[in-house]
Amino acid sequence: MTRDQMFACALALPGAEDSTLHGGRCVRVRGQWIVNEGREPDALALALDLETLAFLMETEPQTYFQTPHYQGWPAVLVRYEAADDARLAEQIEKAWARRATKAQRRARP
């Protein structure tokens, strides 16, 4: 998946909006970011719960990682070009579901 495809995947979800955060592009749901340009080249930040990000970093450290800036926060960096597209799309949807309303989640096919 490319950077643009990752943003497009997130923006295809109900209620997702193209926005900015600290001068970089991000996707927000209900005002909270779910995908964000990080400071790392060739990686984007994804807002996930701590349990999921710990699992991803353990099972796919070549794809999912954190820098000291993100440690302790519910966000993981993703080397999107190294990621399995289907698994990454699933993680983007998980990030969206954390921020979406119940009605938005019910409406999602």
N, C-alpha and C positions, 0 to 999 in steps of 0.2 A: 504494500500500500504506500502511496506517496503522501507527502505532507498535505497536498490539496485534497486528495481522496479521503484522508482522515478527517479534515474539516468538513468535507461534503457529507461524509457519513454521519457526523454529529449534527450537522445542520438539517439533515433529512428527518430528524426526530421531532415529534410534536412539541411546540413551544420553544424550540432552540432558536437562538438569535446570534448573528454575527456581531462581535463586539471587540473591544480592546481591553487590555490589562497591562499596566506599566509600559505603555507604548507598543505592545505587541498584540497580535491578533489572538482572540479567544472566542469560544462559543459559550454562551450563557443560557441557563434555564432558570427562569424565575429570579433573575438577577445574580445568580451564582455561577461561576465558571465550571465547565466540565472538561474542556480541552483548551490548553493554553500554550502559547509559544514560550518555551523555557529559554534559559540562557545557553543551553547546550546545543551545539550544532547537530543537525540531523536527528533531533529528538524533540518531542512535544510532551508536555505534562498532561496527565490524565487524573482527574479527581476520583479516587476510589476509597473504599473503606480500608482501614489499616490491615484487617485480616486478609482481604483479597490481595492487596499490594504485597504483603509479606509472602504470600503463596506464589505470586507471579515472579517476584525477585528470586525466590528459591528455585523455582522450576525452570525459569527462562532468564537467567541473569544476563545473557547476551542481548536480550530485548528490553527487559524491564529493570530499571535501576533507580537509585536515588543519589543525589549529591548531598553534601552536608546542609545545603540550603533547604532541602525538602525533608530531612530526617525528622521524624516525630509528627509530621503532618500527613493528612490523608490524601497524598498525591504521589504519583510515581511517574518517572520519565520513561518514555517509550522510544526506542529506536524503530521508528515506524517502517522503514524499509527492510528491517530484519524480521519484523513480526509476521506471523501467520495471519493473513487477511481476515479469515473467518473468526479467529480467536480475538483479534484486535477489535473487530466490529462488535463482538459480544461484550468486550470490556467497555467500549464506548457506550453501548446500550445500558450497561450496569451503572456507569457514571451518570447517564441521563436519568435513570430510574431513581437514583438517590435524590435528585433535585425536582423531578416531575411531581405534579399533583396526582392524587388518586385517580381523578377523572382522566388525566392524560395517560396514566399507566393502563387503565381499563380500556381506553380507546385504541391502544396500540395493538395491532394484529399479532 
